[in-house]
């Protein structure tokens, strides 16, 4: 009986941690639509839909644009 309660609580805790980490990851990306061709820091971006991802909230963050 104790083992089943322990396993149930462990599974619940694991699910909570997985959901929390998934939502934290989701905050570090955003889908954007660029309506005109653009140059960003020397890189040509053609118009279209992109997923913008960044690593953290610091001033020296790396940002990537993926189609």
N, C-alpha and C positions, 0 to 999 in steps of 0.2 A: 504494500500500500504506500509506504513512504517513497519507494523507488518511483512509482508511477506519478506521485505528486511532484517529486524532484524533476523528473523528465518533462512533465507538463510545464512546470515553471521555467525550465531551461529552454524549451522550445519557444515559449512565449517571449522570453528575454531575447533570444536570438532573432526572432522575427522583428521585434522592436528595434534592435540595433541595425538590422538590414534596412528597414524602412527609413530610419533616421539617416543612415549614410547615403541612401538613394536620394533623399530630398536635399541633402547638403550638396551632392554632386550636381543636381539639377539647377541649383542656384548659380553655378559657375558656367552656364551656357545660355544662349538665347538665339532663337531663330530670327533672322532679319531679311528683309527684301531690299536690295539695292536697285533703284529704278533707272540709274544711268551708270555708264562706265565710269570708274573712278580710279585714282591713284592714291594708294595709302602707303606712306613711308617708302616710296619708290617701287611699290608692287602694284601692277595693273590688276584691278578687279573688274571683270565684266558684269554687266547688270544680271541680276538673278537672285535666287534664294541662297542664303548662306547660314551655317551654324557658327556662331561666334563663341569661342571658349576661352576662358581665362583661368589662371591657376589660383589666385588669391586676391585679396583686396589691397595689397600694398602698392605704393607708387611705382615700383619697378616690376610690374606684372607683365608676363608674356601673354599676348593675345593671338589666337589663331582663327582664321576664317576658313571653313570647309564647305564645299558644295555638296 
